[in-house]
Amino acid sequence: MRARNGFRYIIKVFEAQWDQLHDESVKPFFEQLKRDTNETDARRNGYRPARPGHDALFSYTIFQNAEGLRDALSGHAQGVDNRAKIAYFACHGKRGHISAVKDIGRTKLKNILAPMTSYDGLYIGACDFVNRETAEVLLGGSPYLKWVAGYANWTPWLEGMLCDLMFFRLLLSGRFVRPNTNARWQAVSRPEDAAMQLYALFPPARDLRFSLFYRTRDRICSTLEEHEKRSAEE
């Protein structure tokens, strides 16, 4: 799960204000995920420091509109090394749009992402936004993106946050198992593998219509569609 210069991925978190009455934020959840990820890594390495100097496993930025999001996405990320970046958007959503101070439609988002060469994937923590049509627009217009993940249904804030954290925990650290002796983490190789394991480890992901859409040689696949097909065949 690790590249020579650190974790294979870093996660750049972009959050919009949720509303005028509350101050919820995903930031402390990702800060805890970073602590847990580093703790897991330290256990694997006998508590030897593995990454000297600055490590940008996570970064956090607030955005309000399309222009601000574009600037934030294209900004320099210190400590990235050769790792692929994942953009995580925390915001309200609706069919065809994510919401900040000003809504951002999927076509506008596609145009923002199109020239970005260093992002491996896009995880959108927003209600109602990531269905097959949206995924095909974003992946079709963003040649450097390999995958897009998110929710096709309305998603309660806390349930969505738990689902998001479980996905990134699987992707960064692997799956936690406790056999008869020592606990360990089984490696998860690909983002789509993390999404498929998520349905068993966090069953509400199925009700939320969480899916990760990813490229193959001849089409765009959906982990939720694959999971439902396998379930129907069993």
C-alpha positions as CSV (number, residue, x, y, z in Angstrom):
1,M,0.0,0.0,0.0
2,R,3.0,2.3,0.2
3,A,5.1,3.9,-2.5
4,R,8.8,4.6,-1.9
5,N,8.2,8.1,-0.7
6,G,5.1,7.5,1.4
7,F,1.5,6.6,1.0
8,R,0.4,6.0,-2.6
9,Y,-2.3,8.7,-2.3
10,I,-2.8,12.0,-0.7
11,I,-6.3,13.5,-0.2
12,K,-7.0,17.1,-0.8
13,V,-10.2,18.1,1.0
14,F,-12.3,20.9,-0.5
15,E,-15.3,22.0,1.7
16,A,-18.1,24.4,1.1
17,Q,-20.1,26.0,3.9
18,W,-23.0,23.8,4.6
19,D,-25.5,26.5,5.5
20,Q,-25.8,29.8,7.4
21,L,-27.0,28.3,10.7
22,H,-24.5,25.5,11.4
23,D,-20.8,25.1,11.4
24,E,-20.4,21.4,10.7
25,S,-17.1,20.5,9.1
26,V,-15.4,17.4,7.8
27,K,-12.0,18.7,8.8
28,P,-11.7,17.1,12.3
29,F,-12.8,13.8,10.9
30,F,-10.0,13.8,8.4
31,E,-7.6,14.9,11.0
32,Q,-8.5,11.9,13.0
33,L,-8.2,9.7,10.0
34,K,-4.7,11.0,9.4
35,R,-3.8,10.2,13.0
36,D,-5.2,6.7,12.7
37,T,-3.5,6.1,9.3
38,N,-0.1,7.2,10.7
39,E,-0.6,5.0,13.8
40,T,-1.3,2.0,11.6
41,D,1.7,2.7,9.4
42,A,3.9,3.1,12.5
43,R,2.7,-0.3,13.9
44,R,3.7,-1.9,10.6
45,N,7.1,-0.3,10.7
46,G,7.8,-1.1,14.4
47,Y,7.2,2.5,15.3
48,R,10.1,3.7,13.2
49,P,9.6,7.0,11.6
50,A,8.9,6.3,7.9
51,R,8.5,9.7,6.3
52,P,10.9,12.4,7.4
53,G,10.0,16.0,7.0
54,H,6.7,17.5,5.9
55,D,4.0,15.0,4.8
56,A,0.9,16.2,3.1
57,L,-1.3,13.1,3.6
58,F,-4.2,15.5,3.9
59,S,-4.8,19.1,3.1
60,Y,-7.9,21.3,3.6
61,T,-9.3,24.2,1.7
62,I,-12.7,26.1,1.8
63,F,-14.3,27.1,-1.5
64,Q,-17.3,29.2,-2.3
65,N,-17.7,29.1,-6.1
66,A,-16.4,27.6,-9.3
67,E,-13.5,30.0,-9.6
68,G,-12.3,29.4,-6.1
69,L,-12.5,25.7,-6.6
70,R,-10.5,25.9,-9.8
71,D,-7.8,27.9,-8.0
72,A,-7.7,25.5,-5.1
73,L,-7.5,22.4,-7.2
74,S,-4.6,23.8,-9.3
75,G,-2.6,25.0,-6.3
76,H,0.8,23.6,-5.4
77,A,0.6,20.7,-2.8
78,Q,3.8,20.6,-0.7
79,G,5.1,17.1,0.2
80,V,3.2,15.3,-2.6
81,D,6.3,13.5,-4.0
82,N,5.1,11.2,-6.8
83,R,1.9,10.3,-5.1
84,A,-1.5,10.6,-6.9
85,K,-3.9,13.1,-5.5
86,I,-7.5,12.4,-4.7
87,A,-9.9,15.4,-4.6
88,Y,-12.6,15.1,-2.0
89,F,-15.5,17.6,-2.1
90,A,-17.6,18.1,1.0
91,C,-20.7,20.1,0.1
92,H,-24.5,19.9,-0.5
93,G,-25.6,18.4,-3.8
94,K,-28.6,17.9,-6.0
95,R,-29.2,16.4,-9.4
96,G,-26.6,17.8,-11.8
97,H,-25.1,20.3,-9.3
98,I,-22.9,20.6,-6.3
99,S,-23.7,23.5,-4.0
100,A,-21.5,26.2,-2.5
101,V,-22.3,29.9,-2.3
102,K,-23.0,29.5,-6.0
103,D,-24.0,26.2,-7.5
104,I,-21.5,24.4,-9.8
105,G,-23.0,22.3,-12.5
106,R,-21.5,19.0,-13.7
107,T,-20.5,20.5,-17.0
108,K,-18.7,23.4,-15.3
109,L,-17.1,20.9,-12.9
110,K,-16.0,18.8,-15.9
111,N,-14.3,21.9,-17.5
112,I,-12.5,22.7,-14.2
113,L,-11.2,19.2,-13.9
114,A,-10.3,18.6,-17.6
115,P,-6.7,20.1,-17.5
116,M,-5.8,18.7,-14.1
117,T,-3.2,16.1,-14.7
118,S,-2.2,15.0,-11.2
119,Y,-5.6,13.8,-9.8
120,D,-6.1,10.1,-9.8
121,G,-9.7,10.2,-8.6
122,L,-12.6,12.4,-7.4
123,Y,-14.7,11.6,-4.4
124,I,-17.8,13.8,-4.0
125,G,-19.4,13.8,-0.5
126,A,-22.6,15.4,-1.7
127,C,-26.3,14.2,-1.9
128,D,-27.9,13.2,-5.2
129,F,-25.0,14.0,-7.5
130,V,-23.0,11.0,-8.5
131,N,-25.1,8.8,-10.8
132,R,-24.0,7.2,-14.0
133,E,-24.8,10.2,-16.1
134,T,-22.7,12.5,-14.0
135,A,-19.8,10.0,-13.8
136,E,-19.8,9.7,-17.6
137,V,-19.8,13.4,-18.0
138,L,-16.9,13.9,-15.6
139,L,-14.8,11.0,-16.8
140,G,-15.6,11.6,-20.4
141,G,-14.4,15.2,-20.2
142,S,-11.5,14.7,-17.8
143,P,-9.0,12.4,-19.5
144,Y,-6.6,12.2,-16.5
145,L,-9.2,11.1,-14.0
146,K,-9.4,7.4,-13.4
147,W,-12.5,7.2,-11.2
148,V,-15.3,9.2,-9.6
149,A,-17.2,8.2,-6.5
150,G,-20.2,9.5,-4.5
151,Y,-23.9,9.2,-3.8
152,A,-26.9,9.0,-6.1
153,N,-29.4,9.4,-3.2
154,W,-30.1,11.9,-0.5
155,T,-27.5,11.2,2.2
156,P,-27.7,12.1,5.9
157,W,-24.6,14.1,6.9
158,L,-23.2,11.7,9.6
159,E,-24.0,8.5,7.7
160,G,-22.2,10.0,4.6
161,M,-19.3,11.0,6.7
162,L,-18.9,7.5,8.1
163,C,-19.1,6.0,4.7
164,D,-16.5,8.4,3.4
165,L,-14.1,7.7,6.2
166,M,-14.5,3.9,5.9
167,F,-13.7,4.1,2.2
168,F,-10.5,6.1,2.7
169,R,-9.5,3.9,5.7
170,L,-9.7,0.9,3.4
171,L,-7.8,2.6,0.6
172,L,-5.0,4.0,2.7
173,S,-4.5,1.3,5.4
174,G,-6.4,-1.8,4.1
175,R,-9.1,-3.9,5.8
176,F,-8.7,-4.5,9.5
177,V,-9.0,-8.1,10.5
178,R,-8.5,-9.8,13.9
179,P,-7.6,-13.5,13.5
180,N,-6.8,-15.8,16.5
181,T,-3.5,-14.1,17.2
182,N,-2.4,-10.6,16.1
183,A,-4.7,-8.0,14.5
184,R,-3.6,-6.9,11.1
185,W,-4.7,-4.9,8.0
186,Q,-5.2,-6.7,4.7
187,A,-4.0,-4.6,1.8
188,V,-6.6,-3.2,-0.6
189,S,-5.0,-2.6,-4.0
190,R,-7.4,-0.4,-6.0
191,P,-10.1,2.2,-5.2
192,E,-12.7,0.0,-6.8
193,D,-11.7,-2.8,-4.4
194,A,-12.1,-0.5,-1.5
195,A,-15.6,0.5,-2.7
196,M,-16.6,-3.2,-3.2
197,Q,-15.5,-4.1,0.4
198,L,-17.3,-1.1,1.7
199,Y,-20.7,-2.7,0.9
200,A,-20.0,-5.5,3.3
201,L,-18.3,-3.5,6.0
202,F,-20.8,-0.5,5.9
203,P,-24.1,-1.8,4.6
204,P,-25.8,1.7,4.6
205,A,-23.6,2.5,1.6
206,R,-25.9,0.4,-0.5
207,D,-29.0,2.4,0.6
208,L,-27.2,5.6,0.0
209,R,-26.5,4.5,-3.5
210,F,-22.8,5.0,-3.1
211,S,-20.9,3.9,-6.2
212,L,-17.4,4.3,-7.6
213,F,-17.3,4.6,-11.4
214,Y,-14.0,3.7,-13.0
215,R,-12.6,3.3,-16.4
216,T,-11.9,0.0,-18.1
217,R,-10.6,-0.5,-21.6
218,D,-14.0,-0.4,-23.3
219,R,-16.5,1.2,-20.8
220,I,-17.1,2.9,-17.5
221,C,-18.0,0.4,-14.7
222,S,-19.9,1.0,-11.4
223,T,-19.1,-0.9,-8.2
224,L,-22.7,-0.6,-7.1
225,E,-24.0,-2.1,-10.4
226,E,-21.4,-4.9,-10.0
227,H,-22.4,-5.5,-6.4
228,E,-26.1,-5.7,-7.2
229,K,-25.5,-8.1,-10.1
230,R,-23.4,-10.4,-7.9
231,S,-26.1,-10.3,-5.2
232,A,-28.8,-11.2,-7.7
233,E,-26.8,-14.2,-8.9
234,E,-26.2,-15.6,-5.4
